[in-house]
Amino acid sequence: MNINITSRKFKAKDSLKDFISDSIKSLEKLSDDIMEADVVLHFTHTHDSIKSVEIQLKLPGKVLNVHEDSDDFQKSVHMAIDKLERQLRKVKTKRLSKAR
């Protein structure tokens, strides 16, 4: 799986990039079909320090998108990964029900 991490208007630390990579790699246990993951990090409001994370997962024939905001990038990533897990389970359930 190819993971692209983009940070807009700031430089992301290596520890944050490693956390994101590990979190996305944990999604492979739900689906082996993940081809690519694009992660975009940015500040929504610089005064309020709201940090936003957008994750796009590319599967064969499908694209899953998630957007999360919070006061910390790791918290935003964690919430986005939870949403993606739910979406991947739903896709897997639909695929298994069609196979019957």
Buried (B, 14 or more C-beta within 10 A) or exposed (E): BEBEBEBEEEEBEEEBBEBBBEBBEEBEEBBEBBEEBBBBBBBEEEEEEBBBBBBBBBBEEEEBEBEBBBEEBBBBBBBBBEBBBEBBEEBEEEEEEEEE
